[in-house]
Amino acid sequence: MRMLTAALAIIATCLLGVPGAVPGAQAAPKKDFSVCWSIYAGWMPWGYMQDSGILKKWADKYGLSIKAVQINDYVESINQYTAGQYDGCAMTNMDALSIPAGGGVDSTALIVGDYSNGNDGVILKGQGKSALKDIVGQKVNLVEFSVSHYLLARALQSIGKSERDVTVVNTSDADMVAAYQTPDVTSVVTWNPLLSTIAATPNANEVFNSSEVPGEILDLMVVNTQTLKDNPDFGKALTGAWYEMMRLMQSKTPEGKAALEAMAKASGTDLKGYEAQLSTTAMFYDPKKAVAFTKGDTLSKTMTFVANFLFDHGILGQGAPSADFVGIAYPGGKTTGDTGNLKLRYDPTYMEMAAEKQL
């Protein structure tokens, strides 16, 4: 689901030759928009907003047409956005930096929806394998160059170790649960719902999870910067719909329960299972909290960690000379990376409008 490969990062860079992928190519004001999303606890609201009419309601308010389209392959959704086929896409902060931004497509994090707060974890198999230090010398199965890979790097760093102390085995998320059942696999890093499935098996020990690096694995709605600049009502409609959905999810009403049940079913689980996933997802239900997080001091530090990880693994854009290759802009005029190549922007403007009830 939330994954990336080096080859796809290069493909994204090559997409600069595709019409619509070049920043500014979507410069004309327009009325019809589409965003894409894939299955993940924090992104299920996009599907419900589409199906329930909430998104249409907000699009109508601004005289627009907006569709939220589900794409089963997460990476493909980002590639299609990068190629200009969609105006926005639900993705992680790491993938936003590596694929569209690294590929030269100026993109804006319109909505900071949540961060993983236990949804991603490291599991060791076997009695006596109950501490992270026991991972040293093991083969670790994970989706290479994904947020799982990033989490492993941060976990090892926390005990003074590095990837040199383990052997990474690239394993598809589709094969992860089955792989774990084999005797050769003794350590995995993955995300929910796979994580909870594996953790429920005998002798499975979760020794590190994303709650220990809070705020580092972010789930965003990323939109084309030029499109947003030329069509601010697009940003208003998306953000207004999102926070109406957040209120519904927290409402403890029959309508709210029905929405949660629908999202649970769409994600392949039941209400209890979906609520368990949400419990390890730090949702920013309140736009004020999302704004405060985006304006906080930790975001730039996190993105520096992410940029270094991507560069060290050769996936920060084709031919990136350093971890500073892509410039990132934050509220208040702060930047990291190359200010001459600003391609990823955290802009809380529309979330602030939601917080101040100006949408």
C-alpha positions as CSV (number, residue, x, y, z in Angstrom):
1,M,0.0,0.0,0.0
2,R,2.4,2.7,1.2
3,M,5.4,1.7,-0.7
4,L,8.1,2.9,-3.2
5,T,10.8,1.3,-5.3
6,A,14.0,2.9,-6.8
7,A,12.8,2.1,-10.3
8,L,9.6,3.9,-9.7
9,A,11.4,6.9,-8.5
10,I,13.4,7.0,-11.8
11,I,10.1,6.5,-13.7
12,A,8.7,9.5,-11.9
13,T,11.7,11.5,-13.0
14,C,11.2,10.4,-16.6
15,L,7.6,11.5,-16.4
16,L,8.8,15.1,-16.7
17,G,8.5,14.6,-20.4
18,V,4.8,13.6,-20.1
19,P,2.3,16.4,-20.8
20,G,0.9,17.6,-17.5
21,A,3.9,16.5,-15.4
22,V,5.8,19.7,-15.9
23,P,5.1,22.3,-13.3
24,G,2.9,25.0,-14.7
25,A,1.4,22.7,-17.4
26,Q,-1.9,22.7,-15.4
27,A,-1.9,26.5,-15.1
28,A,-5.4,27.3,-16.6
29,P,-8.3,27.8,-14.2
30,K,-10.8,25.0,-14.5
31,K,-14.0,23.5,-13.0
32,D,-13.4,19.7,-13.1
33,F,-10.9,18.1,-10.8
34,S,-10.0,14.6,-9.6
35,V,-7.9,13.2,-6.8
36,C,-6.8,9.6,-6.1
37,W,-6.4,7.5,-3.0
38,S,-5.7,3.9,-2.0
39,I,-6.6,1.6,0.9
40,Y,-5.2,2.7,4.2
41,A,-6.9,3.5,7.5
42,G,-6.3,7.3,7.3
43,W,-7.3,7.5,3.7
44,M,-10.6,5.6,3.8
45,P,-12.5,8.9,4.4
46,W,-11.9,9.9,0.7
47,G,-13.9,7.0,-0.5
48,Y,-16.7,7.6,1.8
49,M,-16.8,11.3,1.0
50,Q,-17.1,10.4,-2.7
51,D,-19.8,7.7,-2.1
52,S,-21.9,9.7,0.4
53,G,-22.0,12.9,-1.5
54,I,-20.0,15.0,1.0
55,L,-17.4,15.7,-1.6
56,K,-20.0,16.7,-4.1
57,K,-21.7,19.0,-1.6
58,W,-18.5,20.9,-1.1
59,A,-17.6,20.9,-4.8
60,D,-21.1,22.3,-5.6
61,K,-20.6,25.0,-3.1
62,Y,-17.7,26.4,-5.1
63,G,-19.2,25.6,-8.5
64,L,-16.8,22.7,-9.2
65,S,-16.8,19.0,-10.0
66,I,-14.4,16.9,-7.9
67,K,-14.1,13.1,-7.9
68,A,-12.1,11.0,-5.5
69,V,-10.9,7.9,-7.4
70,Q,-9.7,4.7,-5.6
71,I,-6.6,3.2,-7.2
72,N,-5.7,-0.3,-5.9
73,D,-1.9,0.1,-6.5
74,Y,-0.6,2.8,-4.1
75,V,2.6,3.6,-6.1
76,E,0.6,3.7,-9.4
77,S,-1.7,6.3,-7.9
78,I,1.3,8.5,-7.1
79,N,2.8,7.9,-10.6
80,Q,-0.5,8.9,-12.2
81,Y,-0.6,12.1,-10.1
82,T,3.0,12.8,-11.0
83,A,2.1,12.4,-14.7
84,G,-0.7,14.9,-14.4
85,Q,-3.6,12.5,-14.6
86,Y,-4.9,13.6,-11.2
87,D,-4.9,17.0,-9.5
88,G,-4.1,15.5,-6.1
89,C,-3.2,12.2,-4.4
90,A,-3.2,10.7,-0.9
91,M,0.4,9.8,-0.1
92,T,3.0,9.7,2.7
93,N,5.5,12.5,3.3
94,M,8.3,10.3,2.2
95,D,6.7,9.3,-1.1
96,A,5.7,12.9,-1.8
97,L,9.3,13.9,-1.5
98,S,10.8,11.1,-3.6
99,I,8.3,10.6,-6.5
100,P,6.6,13.9,-7.5
101,A,8.9,16.4,-5.8
102,G,12.0,14.3,-6.7
103,G,10.7,14.0,-10.2
104,G,10.4,17.8,-10.5
105,V,6.6,18.2,-10.0
106,D,6.0,21.1,-7.6
107,S,3.5,19.7,-5.1
108,T,1.7,21.1,-2.0
109,A,0.7,19.2,1.1
110,L,-2.8,20.6,1.3
111,I,-4.1,18.5,4.2
112,V,-1.9,16.8,6.9
113,G,-4.4,14.1,7.8
114,D,-2.6,12.0,10.4
115,Y,0.6,10.3,11.4
116,S,1.3,6.6,12.0
117,N,1.3,6.1,15.8
118,G,1.8,2.3,15.9
119,N,0.4,1.4,12.5
120,D,3.9,0.4,11.4
121,G,6.1,-1.9,13.4
122,V,9.0,-4.4,13.7
123,I,8.2,-7.9,14.7
124,L,10.7,-10.6,15.8
125,K,9.7,-14.3,15.8
126,G,10.5,-16.7,18.6
127,Q,10.9,-17.1,22.3
128,G,13.5,-14.9,23.8
129,K,13.3,-12.5,20.9
130,S,11.6,-9.7,22.8
131,A,14.0,-6.8,22.4
132,L,15.0,-4.7,19.4
133,K,18.6,-5.6,20.0
134,D,17.8,-9.2,19.1
135,I,17.4,-8.1,15.4
136,V,21.1,-7.7,15.0
137,G,22.4,-10.3,12.5
138,Q,19.0,-11.3,11.3
139,K,17.4,-11.2,7.8
140,V,14.6,-8.7,7.9
141,N,11.7,-9.0,5.5
142,L,10.1,-5.8,4.4
143,V,9.0,-3.8,1.4
144,E,12.3,-2.3,0.3
145,F,12.5,1.5,0.1
146,S,9.1,1.9,1.8
147,V,8.1,3.5,5.0
148,S,8.8,0.1,6.6
149,H,12.4,0.4,5.4
150,Y,12.6,3.9,6.8
151,L,11.2,2.7,10.2
152,L,13.8,-0.1,10.3
153,A,16.5,2.5,9.8
154,R,15.2,4.7,12.6
155,A,14.8,1.7,14.9
156,L,18.4,0.6,14.3
157,Q,19.5,4.1,14.8
158,S,17.8,4.2,18.2
159,I,20.1,1.4,19.5
160,G,23.2,2.6,17.8
161,K,23.1,0.2,14.9
162,S,22.6,0.6,11.2
163,E,21.4,-1.5,8.2
164,R,24.9,-3.0,8.0
165,D,24.0,-5.0,11.1
166,V,21.0,-6.7,9.4
167,T,20.2,-8.1,5.9
168,V,17.2,-6.6,4.2
169,V,15.0,-9.1,2.2
170,N,12.7,-7.3,-0.2
171,T,9.2,-8.8,0.2
172,S,5.9,-7.7,-1.3
173,D,3.2,-6.6,1.1
174,A,0.9,-9.1,-0.6
175,D,3.3,-11.9,0.4
176,M,4.2,-10.7,3.9
177,V,1.8,-12.7,6.0
178,A,2.5,-15.9,4.1
179,A,6.2,-15.3,4.2
180,Y,6.1,-14.9,8.0
181,Q,4.6,-18.4,8.3
182,T,7.7,-20.0,6.9
183,P,10.5,-21.1,9.2
184,D,13.1,-19.0,7.3
185,V,11.5,-15.7,8.1
186,T,12.3,-14.5,11.6
187,S,11.9,-10.8,11.4
188,V,9.5,-8.5,9.5
189,V,8.7,-4.8,9.3
190,T,5.2,-4.0,8.0
191,W,2.1,-1.9,8.4
192,N,-1.5,-2.5,9.4
193,P,-3.6,-4.5,8.8
194,L,-0.7,-6.9,8.0
195,L,1.1,-5.9,11.3
196,S,-1.9,-6.8,13.5
197,T,-2.4,-10.1,11.7
198,I,1.2,-11.1,12.2
199,A,1.4,-9.8,15.7
200,A,-1.5,-12.0,16.7
201,T,0.4,-15.2,15.8
202,P,2.2,-17.3,18.5
203,N,5.7,-16.2,19.4
204,A,5.4,-12.9,17.5
205,N,7.1,-10.0,19.4
206,E,6.6,-6.4,18.4
207,V,9.8,-4.7,19.4
208,F,9.5,-1.3,17.8
209,N,6.7,0.7,16.2
210,S,6.0,4.1,14.8
211,S,4.7,5.5,18.0
212,E,8.4,5.7,19.0
213,V,9.1,8.1,16.2
214,P,5.8,10.1,16.4
215,G,5.0,12.5,13.6
216,E,7.6,11.0,11.2
217,I,5.3,8.9,8.9
218,L,2.7,11.4,7.7
219,D,-0.3,10.7,5.6
220,L,-1.2,13.7,3.3
221,M,-3.4,14.9,0.6
222,V,-0.9,16.3,-1.9
223,V,-2.0,18.5,-4.8
224,N,-0.3,20.1,-7.7
225,T,1.0,23.5,-6.6
226,Q,0.2,25.4,-9.8
227,T,-3.3,23.9,-10.0
228,L,-4.0,25.0,-6.4
229,K,-2.6,28.5,-7.1
230,D,-4.8,28.9,-10.1
231,N,-7.8,27.3,-8.5
232,P,-8.0,28.2,-4.8
233,D,-11.6,27.0,-4.6
234,F,-10.4,23.5,-5.4
235,G,-8.4,23.7,-2.1
236,K,-11.3,25.1,-0.2
237,A,-13.7,22.4,-1.4
238,L,-11.3,19.5,-0.7
239,T,-10.4,20.8,2.8
240,G,-14.0,21.7,3.7
241,A,-15.2,18.2,2.7
242,W,-12.3,16.6,4.7
243,Y,-13.1,18.3,7.9
244,E,-16.8,17.7,7.6
245,M,-15.9,14.0,7.4
246,M,-13.6,14.3,10.4
247,R,-16.5,15.7,12.4
248,L,-18.8,12.9,11.3
249,M,-16.2,10.3,12.3
250,Q,-16.1,11.7,15.8
251,S,-19.8,12.5,16.2
252,K,-20.8,9.2,18.0
253,T,-24.1,9.4,16.0
254,P,-25.9,6.7,14.0
255,E,-24.6,8.5,10.9
256,G,-21.1,8.5,12.2
257,K,-21.2,4.8,13.1
258,A,-22.6,4.0,9.6
259,A,-19.7,5.9,8.0
260,L,-17.2,4.0,10.1
261,E,-18.8,0.7,9.2
262,A,-18.8,1.6,5.5
263,M,-15.1,2.5,5.6
264,A,-14.4,-0.7,7.6
265,K,-16.1,-2.8,4.9
266,A,-14.4,-1.0,2.1
267,S,-11.0,-1.7,3.7
268,G,-11.7,-5.4,4.2
269,T,-12.4,-5.5,7.9
270,D,-15.2,-4.9,10.4
271,L,-16.0,-2.0,12.6
272,K,-13.9,-3.4,15.5
273,G,-11.0,-4.0,13.1
274,Y,-11.1,-0.6,11.6
275,E,-11.4,1.1,15.0
276,A,-8.3,-0.8,16.0
277,Q,-6.4,0.6,13.0
278,L,-7.6,4.1,13.8
279,S,-6.4,3.7,17.4
280,T,-2.8,3.5,16.1
281,T,-3.4,6.3,13.6
282,A,-3.0,9.8,15.1
283,M,-5.8,11.5,13.1
284,F,-5.8,15.2,13.1
285,Y,-9.6,15.4,13.5
286,D,-9.3,19.1,14.6
287,P,-7.8,21.4,11.9
288,K,-6.3,23.5,14.6
289,K,-4.1,20.6,15.7
290,A,-3.1,19.9,12.1
291,V,-2.1,23.5,11.6
292,A,-0.1,23.5,14.9
293,F,1.7,20.4,13.8
294,T,2.5,21.8,10.4
295,K,3.8,25.0,11.9
296,G,5.8,23.2,14.6
297,D,9.5,22.8,14.8
298,T,9.6,19.0,14.3
299,L,8.4,18.8,10.8
300,S,11.5,20.2,9.2
301,K,13.7,17.9,11.3
302,T,11.6,14.9,10.2
303,M,11.8,15.9,6.5
304,T,15.6,16.1,6.9
305,F,15.7,12.6,8.3
306,V,13.5,11.5,5.4
307,A,15.6,13.3,2.8
308,N,18.8,11.7,4.1
309,F,17.2,8.2,4.1
310,L,16.1,8.7,0.5
311,F,19.4,10.0,-0.7
312,D,21.4,7.2,1.1
313,H,19.2,4.7,-0.7
314,G,19.5,6.4,-4.1
315,I,15.9,7.3,-4.5
316,L,15.8,11.1,-4.1
317,G,15.4,11.8,-7.8
318,Q,17.6,10.7,-10.6
319,G,21.2,11.9,-10.2
320,A,20.5,13.8,-6.9
321,P,23.9,15.1,-5.8
322,S,23.0,15.3,-2.1
323,A,20.2,15.0,0.4
324,D,19.5,18.7,-0.1
325,F,18.6,18.1,-3.8
326,V,14.9,18.9,-3.3
327,G,13.9,22.1,-1.6
328,I,11.0,21.9,0.9
329,A,9.1,25.0,2.1
330,Y,7.4,25.3,5.5
331,P,5.1,27.9,7.1
332,G,6.8,31.1,8.0
333,G,9.2,31.1,5.1
334,K,11.4,28.3,6.5
335,T,13.0,26.0,4.1
336,T,15.3,22.9,4.0
337,G,17.2,21.7,0.9
338,D,17.9,23.6,-2.2
339,T,15.9,26.8,-2.3
340,G,16.5,26.9,-6.1
341,N,14.6,23.7,-6.4
342,L,11.6,24.0,-4.1
343,K,9.2,21.2,-5.1
344,L,7.4,20.3,-1.9
345,R,5.5,22.8,0.2
346,Y,3.6,22.4,3.5
347,D,1.0,25.1,3.3
348,P,-1.5,25.2,6.2
349,T,-3.6,28.1,4.6
350,Y,-6.6,26.0,3.8
351,M,-6.5,24.0,7.1
352,E,-6.4,27.4,8.9
353,M,-9.5,28.5,6.9
354,A,-11.2,25.3,8.2
355,A,-10.1,26.0,11.8
356,E,-11.5,29.5,11.6
357,K,-14.7,28.4,9.9
358,Q,-14.0,30.4,6.8
359,L,-14.8,27.7,4.3
